[in-house]
Amino acid sequence: MTNEAVSPGAVSPEAVSSAAAPPEALSPTVTFRCPPELEAIVPRPIPAVMGIPDWFKTMPAKAFSDIVQTEQMTVKKCPPFIDAMTFGFLIPLVTDLHVENETFTWQLDLPGGAITSYPRSPLDFHDNSQVIGTPLFDEDGFIIKFTNFWTIETPPGYSLLVTHPVNRYDLPFTTLTGLVDTDLYKDDFINFPAQWRNREFQGVLPRGTPVAQCLPIKRELWTGRFGTIAGDAISLLQETTTAPDHDPGIYRRQFRAPKR
């Protein structure tokens, strides 16, 4: 593929001169591949930082609180909220989905090609019995599955946490979360099951709507350690707790890791 998209935590080696930069300066790369006949048809995954929704762009940075009778910062000024939304890659819907009375229709004419083992439909469904006994089960509901036309490969030791687009509660569905070892399972398509939540939704879910967010994570064994806050940690806790009241930007300047 050419013109690789760059995301926090996933930068194309071509974007950095390997001759000029030491190996540790190169960020790991997530590689997306689609059937050659679809390269000019299906939209590419995009860095999540490029998929910020319009409601976030237009929302105010501050809002008046009737409870405390003063202006409060909104989530637009919350770095952890933003960092979660902009990490990794978003997988876009491949075509417009028309929804009327819980019936889905679309127009997607995919050409034939050398690779024939993938579905031609942008949407599939799971039988309700597959989630029976879980909170996802709804006698009258259904689980849809968004078709993905890209294989995804991460470097050795990295897996992909696939989940609903972070903080996108405006979408009429909720994508189920899964962890895929995409350094090993890299030669097949990963599709995205989702619960269709908004039974009242009528209209068009447009092409390009993010249907899943892919977060590369390094596989490591973790051990929990437990203790009490004591000594200098007490004063540090008190200072850190009160600091944002006097300096709202302190987390961004002092505690937020630089993004590449």
C-alpha positions in Angstrom: 0.0 0.0 0.0 1.1 3.6 -0.5 0.2 6.8 1.3 0.1 5.1 4.6 -2.0 6.8 7.3 -0.2 7.7 10.5 -1.8 7.3 13.9 -0.5 7.8 17.5 1.3 4.6 18.2 1.5 3.5 14.6 3.7 5.3 12.1 4.8 4.1 8.7 8.6 3.5 8.5 8.5 5.3 5.2 7.6 8.5 7.1 11.0 8.3 8.8 14.3 8.0 7.2 15.8 4.7 8.5 19.2 5.9 7.5 19.0 9.0 9.6 17.0 7.6 12.6 18.1 4.9 15.0 15.9 1.7 15.1 14.3 2.8 18.4 13.0 6.0 16.8 10.8 4.0 14.4 7.3 3.4 15.6 5.6 0.1 15.1 3.4 -0.2 12.0 -0.1 -1.6 11.5 -0.4 -3.0 8.0 -3.8 -3.0 6.3 -4.3 -5.1 3.1 -7.4 -5.4 0.9 -8.1 -7.4 -2.3 -6.5 -5.6 -5.2 -9.9 -5.2 -7.0 -11.2 -3.3 -4.0 -8.4 -0.9 -3.5 -10.1 1.9 -5.3 -13.5 1.1 -4.0 -13.5 0.5 -0.2 -12.5 3.4 2.1 -9.3 3.0 3.9 -9.0 2.7 7.7 -8.0 6.1 9.1 -6.0 7.3 12.1 -8.5 7.8 14.8 -7.2 11.4 15.3 -8.7 12.1 11.8 -12.1 10.8 12.8 -13.2 13.3 15.5 -17.0 13.7 15.2 -18.6 17.0 14.4 -20.4 17.2 17.8 -17.0 17.2 19.5 -15.6 19.9 17.3 -18.6 22.2 17.9 -19.2 21.6 21.6 -18.1 24.3 24.0 -15.0 24.1 26.1 -16.9 25.4 29.1 -20.5 25.2 30.3 -22.3 26.8 33.2 -23.2 24.5 36.0 -26.5 25.2 37.8 -25.3 23.1 40.7 -22.0 24.9 41.5 -23.1 28.2 39.9 -20.0 28.6 37.9 -18.5 27.6 34.5 -17.0 24.1 34.4 -14.6 22.6 31.8 -16.3 20.2 29.5 -14.9 16.9 28.2 -13.5 18.9 25.3 -10.8 20.0 27.7 -10.2 16.5 29.1 -7.0 15.0 27.7 -7.8 11.4 28.7 -11.2 11.6 27.0 -9.6 12.9 23.8 -6.6 10.6 23.9 -8.8 7.6 24.0 -10.8 8.8 21.0 -7.7 9.5 19.0 -5.6 6.4 19.6 -5.2 3.7 17.0 -7.3 3.4 13.8 -11.0 3.6 12.8 -12.6 1.2 10.4 -15.1 3.0 8.2 -18.4 1.7 6.9 -17.9 0.8 3.3 -21.3 2.1 1.9 -24.4 3.9 2.9 -26.8 1.8 4.9 -30.5 2.7 4.5 -32.5 1.8 7.6 -36.3 1.7 7.6 -38.4 -0.2 10.2 -35.4 -2.2 11.2 -34.8 -3.2 7.6 -31.3 -2.6 6.1 -30.7 -2.0 2.4 -27.7 -0.8 0.5 -26.1 -0.5 -3.0 -22.7 -2.0 -3.2 -21.5 -3.6 -6.4 -18.1 -5.2 -5.8 -16.2 -6.6 -8.8 -15.0 -10.1 -9.0 -11.3 -10.9 -8.8 -8.7 -13.4 -8.0 -9.7 -13.5 -4.4 -13.3 -14.9 -4.1 -13.5 -16.1 -0.5 -14.9 -12.9 1.0 -18.5 -11.7 1.2 -19.9 -9.1 -1.1 -22.3 -7.7 1.4 -21.3 -4.9 3.8 -23.5 -6.4 6.5 -24.3 -9.8 8.0 -26.2 -11.0 11.0 -25.6 -13.2 14.0 -28.3 -15.5 15.3 -29.6 -14.4 18.7 -28.7 -17.9 20.1 -25.0 -17.0 19.9 -25.4 -14.5 22.7 -28.0 -16.2 24.8 -27.2 -16.0 28.5 -25.4 -12.7 28.0 -26.7 -9.1 28.6 -26.6 -8.8 24.8 -29.5 -11.2 24.3 -32.8 -9.6 23.3 -35.6 -11.8 22.2 -36.8 -9.1 19.7 -33.3 -7.6 19.0 -30.5 -8.8 16.7 -26.8 -8.7 16.4 -25.4 -7.3 13.1 -21.9 -7.9 11.8 -20.1 -5.2 9.8 -18.0 -6.8 7.0 -14.4 -5.7 6.9 -12.5 -6.0 3.7 -9.1 -5.4 5.2 -6.7 -7.9 6.7 -4.8 -6.4 9.6 -1.2 -7.2 10.7 0.6 -5.9 13.7 4.3 -6.4 14.6 5.4 -9.5 16.5 4.2 -9.4 20.1 1.4 -6.9 19.4 -2.3 -7.6 19.5 -5.3 -5.5 18.4 -8.0 -4.5 20.8 -11.0 -4.1 18.6 -13.9 -2.2 20.2 -16.7 0.3 19.6 -15.4 3.7 18.5 -14.4 5.3 21.8 -17.0 7.7 23.3 -19.2 7.5 20.2 -22.5 7.1 22.1 -24.2 8.9 19.3 -24.0 5.9 17.0 -27.1 3.7 16.8 -25.1 0.5 17.4 -22.5 -0.8 19.9 -19.6 -2.8 18.4 -18.6 -5.7 20.6 -15.1 -5.8 22.0 -12.6 -8.4 21.1 -8.8 -8.9 21.4 -7.1 -10.4 18.3 -3.5 -11.5 18.1 -3.0 -9.9 14.7 0.7 -10.7 14.5 -0.4 -14.3 14.1 -4.0 -14.1 12.7 -3.1 -11.7 9.9 -4.2 -13.5 6.7 -7.9 -13.3 7.1 -10.5 -10.6 7.5 -11.7 -9.6 11.0 -15.4 -8.7 11.0 -17.1 -6.6 13.6 -20.3 -7.8 15.4 -22.4 -5.1 16.9 -25.7 -4.8 18.8 -28.1 -2.5 17.0 -29.3 -0.4 20.0 -31.5 2.3 18.5 -34.6 0.5 17.4 -36.2 3.9 16.4 -33.4 4.8 14.0 -34.7 5.7 10.5 -32.6 7.1 7.8 -29.1 6.6 6.4 -25.9 5.5 8.2 -23.5 7.1 5.8 -20.4 5.5 4.2 -17.4 6.4 6.3 -19.2 6.1 9.6 -16.6 4.5 12.0 -17.8 1.0 12.9 -14.8 -0.2 15.0 -11.7 1.3 16.6 -8.5 -0.8 16.5 -6.1 -0.2 19.4 -2.6 -1.8 19.0 -1.3 -3.1 22.3 1.8 -5.0 23.3 1.3 -8.4 24.8 2.9 -8.7 28.2 2.3 -10.6 31.4 1.3 -8.2 34.2 1.6 -8.7 37.9 -0.5 -6.7 40.4 1.2 -5.1 43.4 -0.7 -3.6 46.3 0.3 -1.2 49.1 -0.7 1.9 51.0 -0.1 5.5 50.3 2.6 6.6 52.8 5.5 9.0 53.2 6.2 11.5 50.4 3.4 9.9 48.4 0.8 11.5 50.8 1.9 15.1 50.0 2.3 14.2 46.3 -1.3 13.0 46.3 -2.5 16.1 48.0 -0.6 18.4 45.6 -1.7 16.5 42.5 -5.4 16.4 43.7 -5.6 20.2 44.2 -3.4 21.3 41.3 -6.1 21.3 38.6 -8.2 23.6 40.7 -5.5 26.3 40.3 -4.1 25.3 37.0 -6.6 23.5 34.7 -3.9 22.8 32.1 -1.4 21.0 34.4 -2.3 17.5 33.3 -1.7 18.4 29.6 1.6 20.1 30.3 3.1 18.0 33.1 1.5 14.5 33.0 0.5 13.9 29.4 2.9 11.8 27.4 4.0 13.4 24.1 2.3 12.1 21.0 4.2 11.3 17.9 
